[in-house]
Amino acid sequence: MNRSTAAEMNDQAFRQAIVPTARLFAEYLTRDAIAKKLGWDDLEFVFTDVDTASDPMEEAQIQQILLQAGVLTSVEEGVFDLSVSAI
C-alpha cells in the first residue's frame, strides 16, 4: 500500500464511520438537549467541518451555486466559509 492509497482509504473510513456518527450525535443533541431540555425548538446543533467536500473544485462549484442562488451575498463570505485567506 502506498501513501496515496492509504490516504484515500483513510478518507473513505472517515466518511463511512465518523460522518454518520457525528450526524447521529448532532441529531441527539438537537432533539434531546436543546429541544427537550431547554425548550428551544428553533435551534439546531451541527458540526461545521465534518461533512465537507474534499475536492477543492467541488467546493468552488458549491460556492458558485450558493452565490447565484443568493444564499451568499459576497465572495468574501464564501471565502470565509472555506477558511481560505482572501486575495
C-alpha positions in Angstrom: 0.0 0.0 0.0 1.4 3.4 -1.0 0.7 6.8 0.6 -1.9 7.7 -2.0 -3.9 4.5 -1.4 -3.5 4.9 2.4 -4.8 8.5 2.3 -7.8 7.5 0.2 -8.6 4.6 2.5 -8.3 6.9 5.5 -10.7 9.5 3.9 -13.2 6.7 3.0 -13.1 5.3 6.5 -13.7 8.8 7.9 -16.7 9.3 5.6 -18.2 5.9 6.4 -17.6 5.9 10.2 -17.2 9.3 11.6 -19.6 11.3 9.5 -22.7 9.1 10.2 -21.8 9.0 13.9 -21.4 12.8 14.1 -24.7 13.3 12.4 -26.5 11.0 14.9 -24.8 12.8 17.8 -25.8 16.2 16.4 -29.4 15.0 15.9 -29.4 13.7 19.5 -28.1 17.0 20.9 -30.6 18.9 18.9 -33.5 16.8 19.8 -32.8 15.9 23.4 -30.5 18.5 24.9 -31.7 21.6 23.0 -35.3 21.0 22.2 -36.5 18.8 25.1 -34.3 20.0 28.0 -34.0 23.7 27.1 -37.3 24.0 25.1 -35.6 25.8 22.2 -37.2 24.3 19.1 -35.7 26.8 16.7 -32.0 25.8 17.3 -30.0 23.0 15.7 -26.6 21.7 16.6 -24.3 21.0 13.7 -20.7 20.1 13.2 -19.2 22.6 10.7 -16.2 20.6 9.3 -17.4 17.0 9.4 -19.1 16.6 6.1 -17.1 18.9 3.9 -16.2 18.1 0.3 -12.5 17.1 0.0 -12.2 18.3 -3.6 -11.4 22.0 -4.0 -13.1 22.1 -7.4 -16.3 20.7 -5.9 -16.2 23.2 -3.1 -15.7 26.0 -5.6 -18.8 24.8 -7.6 -20.8 24.7 -4.4 -19.8 28.3 -3.5 -20.7 29.4 -7.1 -24.2 27.8 -6.8 -24.7 29.4 -3.4 -23.7 32.8 -4.8 -26.0 32.5 -7.8 -28.9 31.4 -5.6 -28.4 34.4 -3.3 -27.6 32.3 -0.3 -24.2 34.0 0.0 -24.1 37.8 -0.6 -20.4 38.2 -1.4 -17.4 36.2 -2.5 -15.7 37.2 0.8 -18.5 35.4 2.7 -17.8 32.2 0.7 -14.0 32.6 1.2 -14.6 32.9 5.0 -16.7 29.7 5.0 -13.9 27.8 3.2 -11.3 29.0 5.7 -9.1 30.4 2.8 -7.4 33.7 3.0 -8.9 36.4 0.8 -6.8 37.8 -2.0 
